[in-house]
Amino acid sequence: MPVSIPRLRTWFAVLGLATALVVAGFYFYARWQLRQAVKEVPKHFGVDIQQSTEGFSLSKSEGGRTLFTIKASKAVQYKEGGKAKLQDVSIVIYGRKANRFDQIYGSGFEYDPQTGTISATGEVHIDLESNDQGPTKPDQQQPTELKNPIHLMTSGLVFNQKTGFAQTDQRIEFRVPQASGSAVGATYDSKANLLTLKSNVKITTPGPTGTTIDAARGTITKDPREMVLDGVHVDQQMRTMDASRVTVSFREDNTVAHVTASGDVRFDDRTANGALLAAPRADLEMAAKNMIRRAVFSGGVTIEGRGDNNVNGTAGKVTLLFAGQNRLAHIRADDDVHLAQGPSKSKKDSYDLTAGALDLNVKDGKQLEFAETSGPAQFVLAQAGAAAGDKTVVTAGRFRAEFDAKNHLRTLQGQPDARATAMVTGQPDKVSNSRELLVHFAPGGGVSSIIQDGDFRYMEARSSNVTKGTGPGGRTATADRAKYNPEDDSLTLTGSPRITDGGFALSAQTIRINRRSGDAFADGNVKSTYSELKQDPNGALLATSDPIHVTSRNMSAQRKSGVARYTGGARLWQGANMVEGQTIDFDREQRSILADGTPSKPVSSVFVQTDKNGKVTPVLVKSPKLSYVDSERRARFTGGVTAKGQDLTLTADNVAVDLNPSGQRNPGATGPSQLNQMVAEKNVVIQQANRRATGDHLVYTASDAKFVLTGGPPMLADAERGTVRGDSLTFYTRDDRILVESKESNRTVTRTRVVR
């Protein structure tokens, strides 16, 4: 939210100096000198002068010093009516301390002693000039150098000595080194010390940034010592100021003490990145040497920015403090501060800040250093491209903002009790809390990251459009630290992070959540648990209500589908049932598994079978790939399978293991799922003690330890009995029977090993 400090400083200089000093600063001296001069003149050419005098000259002295001199080319007094005229008059006023060189001159003056009226018959010029060297120089010597003279010119001036009232309906012009100006018509009440500029007051200042000040009318008084301008408009190139009334208060030395603008005060910077500042009232407190000490806008302040500086804001009161040379040093906004900046060409995101009060510190009069809020505050971020209503709301006990060299926000820190709420259309609010929060802004505009530190807690209700999520409830998360990245709308948790989502719990060294999709990613010592499961009597490997646990190095989970991929030494188990592999894809909704391994670290799982004596023995199956759906109770091992039982080893390209339903197990039975049948395909090899069998297709039934081998054709080699071949070989591990079937001979051979 950039702020143009030099422009702001210029406005106060225009209001406080150009308006006040140029128009009124000189007047309190001038009106006294002029009044004294015109009061003295009639005494010397009044009723005592009854003739025409050429080359008239008059002076008055006191203490060896001349107070003033009056010269005229001709003085005429008429007997009838006693009126007197002076032509080509020049009056020089030196003052009692000889420190002035003020001149009043005009083409003619007329005095009527009966009415006490003095009238200027032509133009009247007044030059006001101080003369510091006067007391040390010879009497009546002109200053060697004129310093900052003040010049006034008017005509039709009428002054009544009896009433002390002067007026003119003509144009009044004035000129000082800093400015020049004019007005149409004026009155002066010497008894009330009130000067009124009737209309069309105009002041202009020279230079490349020349300023024009217009006012409908104006008044200047001695008690109080102040000037009031009505209907004021200030114009400086692309900048203007308007106010219904401007009041300037002066000190005894005629320097400006205070300036008040009231009635729809508006400062308008019409440049490409300017702003409009409006308030019912503006007060300027002036220091020595016409420097601004403080400026206060009150009554409800509004600001409307343009272009890249499109900051809009409101506050009850705004106070500006100045250092030397009218450099702005500090800004304070009070009473429900609200600042909003929408997107622009260079800033894609929009911001909104509300606070009870806001303090901004300014360096070198133009560089914003930092800003701090007082009391609870709220910062709202709307990212570029987001749907209407999508936003992140950040609250904290207070905020501190730091700015870059271009007066753009660099960081925003909030503490204590920082809280961020992400609002996305069609999704529940996502709320995170922490002790403190730090927002980083990109150099070109926009938020680059949001970091929350200290006891981070995240809460998110369950969304109605997540049909296959990880659990029936909402999502919560805890960590020491969280970092939000707006570019991909992700939240990264570190420092003992943990997520719970309905019946799902996840911990790892680092966890990343996509806030929009709800997908989660974990790295380093991943541990997850799926709970709140319903028992399925028709299932097998994952059928009980016991929690399902998965560990790995990495994990990625899609919240909508409920599928999670675990990579890097993955291990999944429920009770005694276990699957291990380099990668495991687990679908909670379907209770399905897709597992991948490597030649050195294949997928493995253990099942059990019961022999003829009721003894339970394990069967370990390994392969590069495994797919399993619990409702089917079939584990498909592919890519080169090895199955090891108590007294045999089976290898094949593919093996399907069918399991018994969990509901058929004896109550209280423990251990892995029970093997019902194995079907092996291609390159089947069975190794048992001294026997080796091969074929292309094998069906093994666990209930009777029966092997049916076909294809190849099948062959069984026995170290003691020799080799047997046929279209089908059936043999048993419990009693060593072998059944050989051959379609060509249409016979069945049964061989039984005799136990010696």
N, C-alpha and C positions, 0 to 999 in steps of 0.2 A: 504494500500500500504506500506508494511513494508520496512525499510531501515536498512542495517547492518552497523551501525556507527563504531564499532571496526574494521571491515574489511576495511572500507574506510580510517580510520586513519592509519592503517598499510601500505596501499599502499603509502601514502604520506611520511611516515617515510622511507620506502624502497627507494623511489625515491630520497628524499631529503637528507637522511643521509647515507644509505649504499653506494649508488653510489658515492655521492660527497665526503663525508668525508673519506671513506676508501681508495679510489683511489688517491684523489688529495689533501686532507687536509694537509697531511704532506709534500707534495712535494716541496712547495715553500721555505720551510726552507732547506730541504735536498739538493736540487739542488745547493743552494748557498754554503752550507758547503762543499759539495763534490767538487764543482768547485774550491773553495779556497784551499782545501787540495791537490788535484792533481796538482794545479798550483804551490804549494810550493815545492812539492817533487823533481822535476827535478833540481831545483836550487842547491840542495845539493848533487846530485850524477851525475851531468852533466859532462862536459869536464874536470872538475878539478879532477875527480876521474879516475885514470889510473891504478887501481889495483883491486884485489879481497879482500874484507873485510869480515871477519867473525864476527857475532854478531853486525851488524850495528845498531846504535841508534842515533837519532837526535831529538832535541826539540827546540822550539822557545818560548821566554818569552817576556813579556812586562809589565812594572809596577809591577814587583815582582810576576807576575802570568804567568804560562805556557799557551801559546795559543794552542799548539798542540805538540804531540810527534809522532815520526816515528821510528818503530823498524822493523828490518829484520834479519832473520837468516844468510843471506849472501847478499853482494852487489858486483856486478861485472861490470867493465867498460872495453869495448873492444876498443883498440886503432884504429882498422880499422873501420871506419865509426863512431866512437865515441858513439856507442850504449851502453846503460847501462841496467842492469837487477837487480831487487830486488827479493829475494825469501822469502816466508813466511812473508809477510808484515803485520804489524798491525799499524794502524794510529788511535790515540785518539785525538779528538778535544774538547777542554774545553771552547773555546769562550773567547772573550775579557772581558766578565763580569763573567767568571768562572761559568756560569749557564747551561753548556752543558756537556754531556758525550757521544759524538757521536763516534762510532767506525767504521773504514773501514779496512777490512782485506781480504787477498787473498793469493793464493799459489805463484803468481808471477806477476810482472809487467815489461814491457820493454819500454825503452824510446829511441826515435830516434831524436837527436838534429837537424839533418838536415831538417827533415820534420816537426818536432815539434809534432810528434805523440806519444802518450802513449797508450800501448796496454796491456790489461790484458791477461796473458797467461793461466789462469785457471779461476776458479770461483771467483767472487767478492761478498763479503757480506758487507752490510751496516746496522748498528744498530743506530737508532736515539733515544736519551733519554735526557729529560730535567733534570737539577740538581739544584733545588731551594736552597739546602743547600751548594752548591759549594762555594759561596762567604764567608761563615762563617767557612768553613773547611780548613784544611791544603791543600796546593797546590797539585794537581794531585791525590787527594784521591777519590777513587771510591764511588759512592753513596751507602748508606747502604741499600736502597730499590729501585729497578727498577720499575718505574711507567709508564705504558702504552708505552712500547718501540715499535718502528717501525722498522721492519726488512725487508731488501731487498736483493735479491740474483740474480746474472746473470753471464753470461760468455761471452767471445768473445767481451768484451767492448773495443772500440777504441776511443781515444780522441785526437783531434788535437789542440795543444795549440795555434797555429797561427790563425786558423780559428774559434776556439771556438766551434767546431762541434764534437759531440760524437755520436757513433752509435753501435748497436749490432744486429745481426740477430738471436741471440739465445733467449731462453726462459727467461723471467724476472719473478721472484716471489717476493711477498711481504706479510708481515704478521703483523697485529696489533691485539690488544686484541679483537676488535669488528669484525674482518674479515680477510680473506686472499684472495690473488688473484694472477693472472698471466697474461702475454701477450707474444706474440711471435714477437720479433724484436722491436727495438726502436731507435729513433734518438733524439739528443738534440742539439739545436742551442743556444749556450750560449749568443751570441750577440742579437739574437731576443727573447731570453728567451722562446723558444718554444720546448716542449717535445712532441714527437709523438710516440704513441704506435701503431705499424704497423698493427697488426692483433690479432685475437683470445684473446681479452681482456675478462677475467673472474674474477668475485669477488664472494666470498661465505662468508656468516655469519653463526656462530654456533648457537646452541640452538634448542629447539623443533620445532620452526617455522623458521628453517634456510632458508636463501634466497640466490639464485644464480643469478648473474647479468652477462650477456654475451653482448659483443659489438664487432662489426666487426673491429673497430679501434677507437683511441682516441687521442686527443691533449690537452696539457696543456700550457697556456701562462701566462706571468707575467703582460703584459699590452695589453689588459685588463686581470685582474686576473681571469681566468676562465678555466674550463675544458669542452671539447666537446667530446661526445661519439656518434658514428654513428652506426646505425643498432642495437639498444639496445633491449634486451629481459631480463625481470626480472621474475624469477620463485620462488614462495614460496608455497610449497605444492600444493593446488588446486587453486592457484591464480597466474596470470601472468600479466605482463605489457610489452607492445611493443611500440616502437617509432622509427621513422627514425633517429631522432637526439635528444640528451639530452645535454643541455648546463648548466653548473654549474658556477655561479659567486661567487667570494670570496671577503671578506673584507680584510683590511690590516692585521688583526690578523689571517688570513687564515680560519676564520669561514665562513660557507656558507651564502651568502646574498640572492641569487636568483637561482632558478632552472627552466629551460624552456625545456619542451618536445615538439617536433614539428614533423609534418609529420605522419599522421595516428596513433595518440596516442590511445592505446587500453588498458584498465584495465579489465581483465577478471577474475571473481570469478566463478570457475567451480564447486562449491559445489552445493548441491541439490537445494538450494534456493538462489543461487548467481545471478550475473548479469554481463553483458558486458557493459562497459562505453567507448565510443569512441568520439574523438574530433580531429580536425586538430592541436590544440595547447593546452598545459597545462602549467601554470606558478605558481611557488611556491615562495612566499615571506617569508624569514626566519627571525625570531627574534633572540634575544640573546640566548646563550646556545643551539644552533642548534634546536630551537623550531620553528614549522611552525606557521606563523602569518596568512597567507592567501594563498588560492589556487584558480586559475581562469582557467576554461576550456572555450575555445572560438572557434569561427569559425564554429559553428554548432555542438552541442553536442547531442549524441544519447545514450539511455540506453535500454538494452534488458534484462529483468528479466527471471528467470527460476523458475520452481516449484511453490510453494506458493507465491514466490516473483516475480511473472510474470508481473512486471511493465515495460511497454515500454514507452519511452518518448523522446522528442526532445526539444531543446531550443537553442537559438543563443549563450548564454553564461551562465555558471554556476560558481558562486563564493562561496567559503567556507571560513569561518572565524573560527580561532582556539583560544581557551583559553590556560591556562597553561598545561604543560605536553602533548602537542599535542592533546588536547581534542577538538573535533569538537563542536563549539558553535552555528554556524548559517550557513544556506545555502540560497543562493539567485539565482534564475534562471530568466533570462531576455530574451526578444526578442522572442515572440510567443512561449510560453511554452505550451507543450502538453504532458500529462501523460495519459496512458491507461493501465488498468489492466483487463485481461480477467479472465474467471472462472478457478478455480483450485479445487483440492480435498477438501480443507477446505473453499473455497470461491465460492459460487454458482453464485453470481451475478457478473457482469462486470461493470467497471467504465471508464469514459473518461473525463479528465479535460483539458481545454484550457484557457489560460490567458495571458495577456501582460507580467506579471512578477509574481513570486512566492517567498515568504520568508518562511523559516522553522527554527524554534528555537529549539535547541537541549540542553537537560539537561544532565549533567555529561558525556558529550561526546558520549552518546549512546542512550539516551531516547528522542524521538521526543515529544516536548511539544505541539506546535501548528504551523499552517501554515496559511499564509495570502496571498491573491492575490492582485495585484495592477491593477486598471483599470477594465473595464468590463470583466467578466469571464463566462465560461460555463461548467457545469457539466452534464454528460450524464450517466444515469443508464439503464442497460439492465438486466431485471430480469431472474433468472434461469427458464428454461422451456418455455420461451416466444418464439413466432415465430420470425424468422429472420426479422429484421427491426423494431420490437416492442421495444420501448424505451421511457424513460422519459428524457427530456432535461430541465435543470434548468439553468437559467441565473440570474445574479445580478450585482450590481455595484462593489461588492467585496465579496470574500468568506473568512471565517476563519474556519480552521479545527483543531480539537483537537484529540489527539491520546491516546490509552491505553498503558498499560505496555509492550505490545508486538509490539508496533509501528504500530498497526492497527488503522484505522480510527474509532473514537468513535462518533464524531459529525461533521457536516458541516453546518455552518451558512452563509446565504447569505443576504445582504442588501446593499443599499436600492434598490427599484424597482425590487424585486424578481419576477421571472416568471418561471412557470413550464409548459411544454408542453408534454402531453402524446400522443405517437404515437402508434396506434394499427393497424395492417394489416386489410384492408377492412373497417376501420372506420375513421370518420373525426378526426382531431386533437382535443385534449381537452386541452385548455389553461387556466391557472389560474395565477392571479396576486395578489401580496400583498406587504406590506412594507418590510417584512422580511420573511425569510424561514429558517427552522432548520431541518436537516436530522440526524436521529439517526441510528447508525449501530449496528448490533447484535455482541456479543463478538466473535462468530465463523465466522463472515463474513456475508455480505449481509445487506441490508437496512431493519430496523425494522419499521421505520415510517418517514414521512415527514410532518412537521407542518408549516403552513403559517399563520402569524399573521398580523393584521392591514389592514383594508379595503380590505378583500379578494373578488376577482371577478373571476368568472368561465365562460368560453365560450366554446360551443361545437356546431358545425354545425350539421344539420340534416343528418342522415345516410340514404343512398339509400336503405339499406337492412332492415330498420325498416318499415314494411308494415302497422302496426297497432299501431303507436306510440300515444303519448299523445297529439300531435298537429302537425300542418303542418310545423312549423319552427324549429329552433335550440333551444338548451338548454342554459340558462344562470343561474348563481347563485351568490348570495352575502352573506357575513357573516363577523363577526368580526374575526373568526378563522376557519381554516380548518386543519384536520389531515388525511393524507393518509396512509393506511395500505397496504403494498405490498402483504401480505399473502393472502388476499381476494380481492385485487385490489379495495378497497373501499375508499371513501372520506367522512369524517364526518365533518359537518358544525355546529358550535355553535356561539352564540352571534347574535341574530336576523337574523337567516338564512332565505333565501328566494330563491325559484327556479322558473324560468319561462321556459316553454318548448312549444313553439308555442302558442297555446291557452290555456295552462295550467299554473296555478300559485299555489305555495305551500309555506306555512310558518309554522314554528313549533319551539319548543325550541331546538330540535336537528334534523338534517336531514343527512341521510347517502345515498351516491350514489355509486353504483357499476359501475366503469368506463368502464368495459369491456361490460357488458350487458346493462347498462343504467338504471337498476332498481333502484328505490328510496325507502327509508324507513324514516319515520318521527315519532318523539315521543314528546309528551307534547304539548297541546294546538294546535293541528293540524288544519290548515285552508287551504282549497284549493278551487280554482275557475277554472271552465272550460268555456272558452269564445270562440269567433270566431265560434259560432254554426250557422248552417243553420236551418231555420224554416221548419218544416215538417207538412203540413196541415192534413196529415193522422195520425199523432201521437196524443198523449193525454197528459200524465203526464209530459213528457220531450220534448215536441214538439216545443216550441217556440225558438226564437233566443236569449232569455235572458240568462245570465250566469247561470250555475249550480254551486251551492255552497255546500261544504261538510265540516263538522267539526267533530272532534273526538279526542281521546287521542293519538291514534297511527294510522299509515298508512303504507302500503307497496304497491308499484305500479310496475307492470311489463311493461317496456317501449315497448317491441315488441308487446305484445298482447293488450296493452292499458287498461288492467284491473287493478283497484286499490281496495285494501281492507282497509276499515276503521274500527277500533275496539275501543271499550271503549266509550260508549255514542255517537254513530255516528248519525249524522243528515244531511240529504241531501234535498235540496230544489231548485226549479226553480220557481221564482215568488211566487204565493200562494200555489203551490203544494209542499208537504213536506212528507218525509219518515224519521222516527226515529227508531233506533234499536241499540242493542249492537254492532252488526257487519253489515256493508254494503259493498257488493262487487259491484263496479260500472264499467261498460264497456262503455267507451265513444263512441267507434265506433258503437256499437249496441244500445246505449242508453238503457242499461238494468240494472236491479237492482236485487241483491240477498241479502236479509236482514235477520238477525237472532236476536232473543231477548231471554229473560229469563222469567220465570213465573212472577217475580216481575217487570221486565222492558221489556214488549213485544214490538214487532214491531208495529208501528202505522202510519196511514195515514188518511188524511181527504179528502172527496169528497163532491160534492154538488149535490142537486136535486131541481127541481122546482115543487111546488104544483099547485093545480087547480086554485089558485088565482094568480099564477105567482110569488109566494114568493119563494125565494131561501133559502133552509135549508141545513145544513151540515150533513154529515154522517161520523162518526169516526169509523175506522176499526182497530182492534188490534188482533195480533196473534203472536205465537213464530217465524213464518217464513213467508217471502214474496218473491215472484219472479215476475219480471215484465220486459217485452220487449216492448218498446214504439211502435214498428211497429205493434204489435198484439193488443195493447190497452187493455190488460187483466192483472189485478193484481191478482196473486194467493196467497191467505193467507191460511196457513196450520198449523196443530198442535193444533187446538183449537182456534176458531175465535170468536170474539165479535164485532158486528157492531151496533152502536147506532145512531138512527135517532132522529128527533124532538119528535116523540111520540111512538117510539117502540125500542125494543132491540132484536137483532138477535144473536143467538149463534149456532155454528156448528163445526164439525171437520175441514172442509175445505170450503172456500168461494172463488169464482172467481168473481172479479168485472170487468165488461166490461164498458169501458168509451167511451164517444162520441168523435169523431175526433175534434181536436182543430179548424179545418176549419169551423165547423158548428156553432161555437159560434158567437153570435152577435158581430159586430165590437165594439171595446172599452170595451167589457165585461172583467171583472176581477174576481179574485177568483180562487179556486181550480178547477180541471177538473170535468166535469159533468158526473155523474153516469148514465149509460144507463141501465144496467142490473146487477143483482147479482144472482149467482148460488151457492147454499149451498148444501153440501153433508154430510150425516151421522149425526145422533143425532142433527137434526135441531130443534131449539126451538125459537118461536117468542113470545115475551111478549109485549102486547099493552094494556094499561089501565086495563080494567077488563077482557081482553081476553088473552088466552094462547093457542098457536098452536104448535103441534109437528109433526115430520115426518122425513123421511130419505132424501128427495130431495125437494129443493125449487128453483123456478125460480121467481125472482122479477123483474118486469119491472117498471122503474122509471117514464116513460112518463104517465102512467095511474095509478100508485100506486097499481099495481096488484100483488098479491101473488098467486102462484100455488104450492100447497104443495102435495106431493105424497109420497108413501112408508111408511111403518111402522106398520100398515096403519096410514095415517094422522088423526089427531084428533084436534078439536078446542073446547076449553071450554070457555063458556061465563057465567059470573057471573049472568046475567039477563036471558039469553035465554037457558042456559043449555049447554050440550055437543053434538057436531056433529062429526060423523065419516063417512068415505067413502073411495073409492079408490083414489079420488082426491078432494081436497078442494081448492076452488078459492075464495079469498076474497079481498076486496078493503079497503084501509084506508080512501078514500075520502067520500064514501057514505055508508059504513058499509054493502054492499052487500056480501052475502056468497053463493057460488055455490057448491053444493055437488054432486059428480058423483059417481055412484056405478055400476060396470059392472054386478054384480050378479043380481040386480033388474032392470038393464037397465033403470034407471030413473035419472032424474036430479031434484034436489031440490034447490029452490031459497028462501033464507030467507033475509028479509030486516028489519033492525032495524028501529022501529018507533021512531022518535024523539019527545019527549013529551015537 
